[in-house]
Amino acid sequence: MTPADKDSDPSNALTISFKALQRARQTLEDFSKTYFPYVGLKLPDDLLKYLDVLVWVEGTIYQLDEDNEQLTGQGGQSTAAATAGLDRIRAVLRHEGLLDDRLQHELSQGLRYWELEQHICAALLAAPRPLQSPAAGLTPELVLECHSAKSFDYRVLCLLLFRLSRAAAYDERLLAFLRLDEMLVDISDDLCDYEDDVVANSFNIFRCYIHLYGREAELKLVERISALESQHAKLLEGLPEQSQAHYWSRHQDACDGQGADRWVFPPPIYDEEDYRRRVRAEEAQRPAVCR
C-alpha cells in the first residue's frame, strides 16, 4: 500500500483514547453476553471473530460521547465533532461492506441524541430551581425523544452482528423487543446515576421529569415505566422459547448484581445549583490520594 493509498483508507483514522477503549470493553462484555445468544452466535469464538469491528465502533462512539459530555457539562452546544466522528464510522463500515440504510439511521439517531442532550442540559443548567420556574425549552416530547435515542450504540452493534454474520435478514421481532428492553435498562441506569448526572449536567430522564413535573416526577415516570413494561412483555411473548429463557437468565443475573428486582427512586434534587456547589465543596476538602 502506497502512502497515498493509506491516506485514502478510512481505516487508518485515529479515533479512540484509552479511556474510551476501557468503557467500550465494559459495554462489549455485557453486550456479547446478552445479544450474541439472541442472534445465534457463540462465545467466545464469534466475539473473537468480529472483535476488531465491534471494539473499534464502540470505542469510537464512546470517544465521541466523552467529548460530548465535556461540552454538555459546561452548557455548550455544538455537534461538529460528533458529525465528523460518525462520518468516520460510516466511511469504515462502507469500506468493509457493512453499511446499510438501517445502520445509517441508527448512527443518525446517535447525532440526534447528542443534539438533544446538549439542548436539554443547557436548559436544565439555566433553571436550577425547577419547582419555582420550569426550564425554558424543555418539553416532555423532547425528553422522550432523547430517551428513545439514547442507547443507539447497542442498536448499531446489534445490527452489525447481523451484517457480520451474513444473516439473511434482520429479525424485526427481536429488534423491536431489544429496543424496549434497552429503554427500560436506560431508566434503571438513570435512577442509579441520578446524583452523578446532576453534578455532571448529563441527560437523565428522572432529572428531566423533576424539572417538568416537580413533586409528581416519580409518579409520571412510574407511568412511563408501566407503559414500556406492558409493551415489553407482549414482545417477549412473541420471541422463541429459547430467546425467552435467555432473557430471564440475563434478567436474573442483573437482579442478583443490583440486589433487588424492583424500581428504586433516589431522593429528588430540587435545587441542582446548590447541590453541585455542595458536592464540589466536599470533593475539594477530601485529602489527595497518592497512587
C-alpha positions, 0 to 999 in steps of 0.5 A: 500500500502506497502512502497515498493509498493509506491516506485514502483508507478510512481505516487508518483514522485515529479515533479512540483514547484509552479511556474510551477503549476501557468503557467500550470493553465494559459495554462489549462484555455485557453486550456479547453476553446478552445479544450474541445468544439472541442472534445465534452466535457463540462465545467466545469464538464469534466475539473473537471473530468480529472483535476488531469491528465491534471494539473499534465502533464502540470505542469510537462512539464512546470517544465521541460521547466523552467529548460530548459530555465535556461540552454538555457539562459546561452548557455548550452546544455544538455537534461538529465533532460528533458529525465528523466522528460518525462520518468516520464510522460510516466511511469504515463500515462502507469500506468493509461492506457493512453499511446499510440504510438501517445502520445509517439511521441508527448512527443518525439517531446517535447525532440526534441524541447528542443534539438533544442532550446538549439542548436539554442540559443547557436548559436544565443548567439555566433553571436550577430551581425547577419547582419555582420556574420550569426550564425554558425549552424543555418539553416532555416530547423532547425528553422522550425523544432523547430517551428513545435515542439514547442507547443507539450504540447497542442498536448499531452493534446489534445490527452489525452482528447481523451484517457480520454474520451474513444473516439473511435478514434482520429479525424485526421481532427481536429488534423491536423487543431489544429496543424496549428492553434497552429503554427500560435498562436506560431508566434503571441506569438513570435512577442509579446515576441520578446524583452523578448526572446532576453534578455532571449536567448529563441527560437523565430522564428522572432529572428531566421529569423533576424539572417538568413535573416537580413533586409528581416526577416519580409518579409520571415516570412510574407511568412511563415505566408501566407503559414500556413494561406492558409493551415489553412483555407482549414482545417477549411473548412473541420471541422463541422459547429459547430467546425467552429463557435467555432473557430471564437468565440475563434478567436474573443475573442483573437482579442478583448484581443490583440486589433487588428486582424492583424500581428504586427512586433516589431522593429528588434534587430540587435545587441542582445549583446548590447541590453541585456547589455542595458536592464540589465543596466536599470533593475539594476538602477530601485529602489527595490520594497518592497512587 
